[in-house]
Every structure is written in structure tokens, then in C-alpha cells.
Amino acid sequence: MMENTELEFSQEAENVVEFDLDMDSHRNEYENIEFDDSDVEQYIKLQEESQIQHVRSVKEQAAEKKTHMSQKKKNTIINSIIHVLLVIMAVVWLLPFVFILFESFRVESTGPAGYIIPHKWGFDNYVRLFKETEFARWFLSTFLIGIFCAVVQTLFILAMSYALSRNRFKGRKFLMNLMLVLGMFPGFLTLILMYTLLEGWGLTGKNAPYGLAILYVASAGMGYYVCKGFFDTISHSLDEAAMVDGATKFQIFYKIIIPMSKPIIIYTILMGFMAPWGDFITASFMSNNDTRGFNVATGLQWLIGETRAGEYYTTFCAGGVVVALPITLLFMFLQKYYVAGVTGGAVKG
């Protein structure tokens, strides 16, 4: 046992001696290394520059954040002001319509009143509108004229626009410029001439709706501008490919161009319907104060004309609401097509 203990002690002593020798050798190696002062200075300089750039970057980020916050705050204020102005404009624009709507339900009196909100509500004015006046005939006559004009005008405008957009013929530029110049003159300048002509055909007075329908569609082709601009956006390569396959001009028109032109067709139909629906000057002139030839605009104006305002004022307001409903609903359902037609036709002339 004693011998084994002495042997282990001697081995441990040798290990300690060897470890000390290794440490001395490494210490000597470290002492022999020579450090260059320039490298140390460069290292310190790099560290200082890195710290400066970091501080500068933090300051720049803080400044950018502050600028962004100030810009965001500024945009918020500007947007708030714009929204307030738009709300005020909407209220001012809608106030007359709200006033007419309230007046149409006022039943305590039939003449103009000095207040907006009725004291007594009811549908008496609407019942009276259809029972005691010829409003139903005026409404139906104007509606039929509008449908007729919407269909016929759309056909004329589509045909004219396709011809001027797709075909190149002698006198094309002159024809377009001539129609542009003629379109600058308002239609009521020719009212006397048109009235004399239609009166000779018996299409004035009680037959004024027939004469109006002819007048509205007579020069429909001159309103080709927007529709032609839309057709110009459709690639001509489609026409060429169809002609290679043996398609005629008419087949290209109704099988290729028309299916791709839904927005402009809806727009043209709406414009064709609205023209007779809201016309007053021409319809009033052609009817020659004969109630049998009135449209809704001249009929409603007749209700409050001369000495009838005190008796039919609220009835007139009810008629205004009824007249506004069809065109309002039409715009609500077809608004996206209407906007697409206007913007698409404005791309090219």
C-alpha cells in the first residue's frame, strides 16, 4: 500500500512540473509577441467611428420617425378638413331634396308653408296626384318616349361610332369636324323651325309626344364622341383576326365589339333615357300649353303655375319625388357601368 501511494504522488508531482513548464513556455511566447501601435490606434479609431455612426443612425431614425409622425398628423388634419367640407357640401346638396320629400308628406295644408317638418304626415298628396291630375298620363308618355329614345339613340350612336372608329373613308375627318361644330349650337335655337315643321305634320299640341320622340332621335348620331373613344380602345387586331376567319363587318360589330362594350352601351342607354325624362324647354314649346301633350316636367310646372300653387304645391312635391325615383334607382344599379363607360370613352378621342 505504501508503495502504491508513493508511486501516485510521484506521478502527480511530475504532472505539476510539466504543467508549470508549459505555462512558462506559453508565457515566453506571449512575451515575444510584438504589438504594433498603429494597428491599435486604427482599431480604436474604427470602434469610435462605428459608435459615432450608430449614434448618428439612431438620431436619423428618431428624426425620420418624428418627420413621419408630423406628416401623418398633417395628413390627418387635411383629410379631416376635406371630409368636413364634403359633409357640408352633401348636406347643402341634399337639403332641397329632403325639403321636397317632407313637403310631399305634409297634409295639414296644400300650399307653401314657412316650416320644413310637417305637423301632420300622410300619403294624401300622392293619392291626389294620381286621382285629381293627369300625372299618370304624363308619366307614362314620358316613360315610353324615354324607352324609345334610349333604344333608337343607342342603335344610332353605336353604328355611327363603329363606322368612324373602324373605317377609313374619304371625308371622314370633315364629317367628324362638321358634327362637332354643329353640336356646339344648342338645340333650342331651331325650336321655331322645328315647331313649324312638326305643326304641319300634326305633331304638336296633344300629339306633341310623337313629335318629341322624332326630335330626340333625329340627331342622335352626332353624340358619338364618347362611344367612339371607347371603341378606339379595343384592339384592331381582333377585327383582323375575325376577318381572316371570314367574318363580315357586321358580324365583327355584334359578335366581338358589342359584347366587349357593355359599359359604354349602358352609358348610352342612360343618356338616351335621361334626355326626354328631364326635358322642359322643348316639351313645353311643342305642347303649346295643351295638357294632353305634356311630359312630366311640363305637367309638374303647370301644377304650380298661375294661381294653382296654393292648391297643388304639396301635390307638385309628391310628383317630384315620384319622378326622381326611376332615374335614381337606375343610377344606383348601373353606376359602375356608367363610370366605366365615361372613363373608358375618355381615353381616346
C-alpha positions in Angstrom: 0.0 0.0 0.0 2.7 2.5 0.9 4.5 1.8 -2.3 1.4 2.5 -4.4 0.7 5.8 -2.6 4.3 6.9 -3.2 4.0 6.0 -6.8 0.8 8.0 -7.3 2.3 11.0 -5.5 5.4 11.0 -7.7 3.2 10.9 -10.9 1.2 13.9 -9.7 4.3 15.8 -9.0 5.6 15.1 -12.5 2.3 16.4 -14.0 2.5 19.6 -12.0 6.1 20.1 -13.1 5.1 19.5 -16.8 2.1 22.0 -16.4 4.4 24.6 -15.0 6.8 24.1 -17.8 4.0 24.5 -20.4 2.8 27.7 -18.8 6.3 29.1 -18.8 6.7 28.3 -22.4 3.4 30.0 -23.3 4.3 33.0 -21.2 7.6 33.3 -23.1 5.7 33.1 -26.4 3.3 35.9 -25.3 6.2 38.0 -24.2 8.0 37.5 -27.5 4.9 38.9 -29.4 5.4 42.5 -30.6 2.3 44.8 -30.9 2.1 47.5 -33.5 0.9 50.8 -32.0 -0.6 51.9 -35.4 -2.9 48.8 -35.5 -4.2 49.5 -32.1 -4.9 53.1 -33.0 -6.6 52.1 -36.2 -8.7 49.6 -34.3 -9.7 52.2 -31.7 -10.5 54.7 -34.5 -12.7 52.2 -36.2 -14.5 51.5 -33.0 -15.1 55.2 -32.4 -16.3 55.7 -36.0 -18.7 52.7 -35.6 -20.1 54.2 -32.4 -20.5 57.6 -34.0 -22.3 56.1 -37.0 -24.5 54.1 -34.6 -25.4 57.3 -32.7 -25.9 59.2 -35.9 -28.2 56.4 -37.2 -30.2 56.4 -34.1 -30.6 60.2 -34.4 -31.6 59.9 -38.1 -34.2 57.3 -37.3 -35.6 59.4 -34.5 -35.7 62.4 -36.9 -37.4 60.4 -39.6 -39.9 59.0 -37.1 -40.6 62.5 -35.9 -41.0 63.7 -39.5 -43.2 60.8 -40.4 -45.4 61.4 -37.3 -45.7 65.1 -38.1 -46.5 64.3 -41.8 -49.1 61.8 -40.6 -50.6 64.3 -38.3 -50.7 66.9 -41.0 -52.3 64.4 -43.4 -54.9 63.5 -40.8 -55.8 67.2 -40.3 -56.0 67.8 -44.0 -58.2 64.7 -44.5 -60.4 65.7 -41.6 -60.9 69.2 -43.1 -61.7 67.7 -46.5 -64.2 65.3 -45.1 -65.9 68.1 -43.1 -66.2 70.2 -46.3 -67.6 67.2 -48.2 -70.2 66.6 -45.5 -71.2 70.2 -45.5 -71.5 70.1 -49.4 -73.5 66.9 -49.2 -75.9 68.4 -46.6 -76.3 71.6 -48.7 -76.9 69.5 -51.9 -79.3 67.1 -50.2 -81.3 69.7 -48.2 -83.6 70.7 -51.1 -84.4 67.1 -51.8 -85.2 66.4 -48.1 -87.3 69.5 -48.1 -89.3 68.3 -51.1 -89.7 64.9 -49.6 -91.0 66.3 -46.3 -93.4 68.6 -48.2 -94.8 65.7 -50.2 -96.0 64.1 -46.9 -97.5 67.3 -45.4 -101.3 67.0 -45.3 -102.3 69.8 -42.9 -102.2 72.3 -45.9 -101.7 72.2 -49.6 -99.9 75.5 -50.2 -96.3 76.6 -49.3 -95.5 76.7 -45.6 -92.9 78.5 -43.6 -91.5 75.3 -41.9 -89.9 72.1 -43.1 -91.0 69.3 -40.8 -94.8 68.7 -41.4 -97.2 68.9 -38.4 -99.2 66.0 -39.9 -97.9 63.2 -42.1 -99.8 61.2 -44.7 -100.0 60.0 -48.3 -102.8 62.2 -49.3 -100.7 64.2 -51.8 -99.7 61.0 -53.7 -103.3 59.8 -53.9 -104.4 63.2 -55.1 -101.6 63.3 -57.6 -102.9 60.3 -59.5 -106.6 60.9 -58.9 -107.1 64.6 -59.5 -104.4 65.3 -62.1 -103.3 63.9 -65.4 -99.9 62.9 -63.9 -100.3 59.2 -64.7 -100.7 60.0 -68.4 -97.8 62.4 -68.3 -95.6 59.9 -66.5 -96.5 57.1 -68.9 -96.0 59.3 -72.0 -92.6 60.4 -70.8 -91.6 56.9 -69.8 -92.5 55.5 -73.3 -90.6 58.3 -75.0 -87.6 57.7 -72.8 -87.6 53.9 -73.6 -88.0 54.6 -77.3 -85.2 57.2 -77.4 -82.9 55.0 -75.3 -83.2 52.1 -77.7 -83.1 54.1 -81.0 -80.5 56.6 -79.9 -78.2 53.7 -78.7 -78.5 51.9 -82.1 -77.7 55.1 -84.0 -74.8 56.1 -81.8 -73.3 52.6 -81.7 -73.5 52.4 -85.5 -72.0 55.8 -86.1 -69.2 55.3 -83.5 -68.3 51.9 -85.0 -68.2 53.3 -88.5 -66.0 56.3 -87.5 -63.7 54.2 -85.3 -63.1 51.2 -87.5 -63.5 52.5 -91.1 -61.3 55.0 -93.0 -63.1 56.7 -95.9 -62.9 60.0 -97.8 -64.5 62.9 -95.9 -64.3 61.1 -92.5 -62.4 64.0 -90.9 -64.6 66.6 -92.4 -67.8 64.8 -91.3 -66.4 64.5 -87.7 -65.5 68.2 -87.6 -68.8 69.2 -89.1 -70.8 67.3 -86.4 -68.5 68.7 -83.7 -69.3 72.3 -84.9 -73.0 71.7 -85.2 -73.1 70.1 -81.8 -71.9 73.3 -80.3 -75.1 75.1 -81.1 -77.9 74.5 -78.6 -80.9 72.7 -79.9 -83.5 75.3 -78.8 -82.1 77.7 -81.4 -84.1 75.7 -84.0 -87.3 75.4 -81.9 -89.3 77.8 -84.1 -88.3 75.9 -87.3 -88.9 72.5 -85.7 -92.3 73.6 -84.3 -93.4 74.9 -87.7 -92.3 71.7 -89.4 -94.0 69.4 -86.8 -97.1 71.5 -86.7 -97.6 70.9 -90.4 -97.5 67.2 -89.7 -99.9 67.5 -86.8 -97.3 66.5 -84.2 -97.7 69.4 -81.8 -100.2 70.2 -79.1 -101.9 67.0 -77.9 -99.7 64.9 -80.3 -96.5 66.6 -79.0 -95.1 63.3 -77.5 -94.8 61.8 -81.0 -93.1 64.9 -82.3 -90.7 64.9 -79.3 -89.8 61.3 -79.9 -88.8 62.2 -83.5 -86.8 65.3 -82.4 -84.9 63.4 -79.7 -83.7 60.7 -82.1 -83.2 62.8 -85.2 -79.7 63.9 -84.5 -78.7 61.1 -82.1 -75.7 60.0 -84.3 -74.0 63.3 -83.5 -73.4 62.2 -79.9 -70.9 59.6 -81.0 -67.8 61.2 -79.2 -67.7 59.2 -76.0 -68.7 55.9 -77.7 -66.2 56.3 -80.4 -63.5 56.9 -77.9 -64.4 53.7 -76.2 -64.3 51.7 -79.5 -60.8 53.1 -80.2 -59.5 51.4 -77.0 -60.5 48.0 -78.4 -57.6 46.5 -80.3 -57.9 46.4 -84.1 -56.1 43.0 -84.1 -59.4 41.4 -83.1 -61.1 42.7 -86.2 -58.2 41.5 -88.4 -58.3 38.0 -86.8 -62.1 37.8 -87.3 -61.7 38.9 -91.0 -59.1 36.2 -91.5 -61.7 33.7 -90.3 -64.2 35.1 -92.8 -66.3 37.3 -90.6 -68.1 40.3 -92.1 -68.0 43.9 -90.7 -71.5 43.4 -89.3 -70.5 40.1 -87.6 -67.4 41.7 -86.1 -69.7 44.5 -84.8 -72.3 42.5 -83.0 -70.2 39.4 -82.1 -67.0 41.0 -81.0 -67.3 44.7 -80.4 -70.8 44.8 -78.8 -70.0 42.1 -76.2 -66.9 43.9 -75.2 -68.7 47.3 -74.9 -71.2 46.7 -72.1 -70.1 49.8 -70.1 -70.5 52.2 -73.0 -73.8 50.7 -74.1 -75.2 51.2 -70.5 -73.9 54.7 -70.5 -75.5 55.5 -73.9 -78.8 54.0 -72.8 -78.9 56.1 -69.6 -78.1 59.3 -71.5 -80.8 58.4 -74.1 -83.4 57.9 -71.4 -82.5 60.9 -69.3 -82.7 63.4 -72.2 -86.5 63.2 -72.6 -87.1 62.5 -68.9 -85.8 65.8 -67.7 -86.5 68.0 -70.8 -88.7 71.0 -70.2 -88.0 73.7 -72.8 -88.6 71.7 -75.9 -91.5 69.8 -74.4 -93.2 73.0 -73.2 -92.8 74.7 -76.6 -94.1 71.7 -78.6 -97.1 71.0 -76.3 -98.3 74.6 -76.8 -99.9 74.6 -73.3 -102.1 71.6 -74.1 -102.2 69.4 -71.1 -102.8 66.3 -73.2 -99.3 66.8 -74.8 -97.4 67.4 -71.6 -94.5 65.4 -70.3 -93.8 65.1 -66.5 -91.6 68.2 -66.4 -94.1 70.5 -68.1 -97.0 68.8 -66.3 -95.5 69.4 -62.9 -94.7 73.0 -63.8 -98.3 73.5 -64.9 -99.5 72.4 -61.4 -97.9 75.3 -59.7 -98.3 77.8 -62.5 -100.6 80.9 -62.5 -102.9 80.6 -59.4 -102.6 76.9 -58.7 -99.6 76.9 -56.4 -101.7 77.3 -53.2 -103.8 74.3 -54.2 -101.3 71.9 -55.8 -98.0 72.8 -54.2 -97.7 69.7 -52.0 -99.0 67.6 -54.8 -96.3 69.0 -57.0 -93.7 67.9 -54.4 -95.2 64.4 -54.4 -94.8 64.4 -58.2 -91.2 65.5 -57.9 -90.5 62.5 -55.6 -92.2 60.0 -58.0 -90.3 61.4 -61.0 -87.0 61.2 -59.2 -87.4 57.5 -58.1 -86.9 55.7 -61.5 -83.8 57.6 -62.5 -82.3 57.3 -59.0 -82.8 53.6 -58.9 -81.5 53.3 -62.4 -78.3 55.1 -61.5 -77.8 53.1 -58.3 -77.9 49.8 -60.1 -75.9 50.8 -63.1 -73.4 53.2 -61.6 -70.4 51.0 -62.1 -71.2 50.6 -65.8 -71.8 54.3 -66.1 -68.5 55.3 -64.6 -66.6 52.7 -66.7 -68.3 54.0 -69.8 -67.3 57.6 -69.2 -63.7 56.8 -68.2 -63.3 54.3 -71.0 -64.6 56.7 -73.6 -62.4 59.5 -72.4 -59.1 57.6 -73.1 -59.1 58.3 -76.8 -61.0 60.7 -79.0 
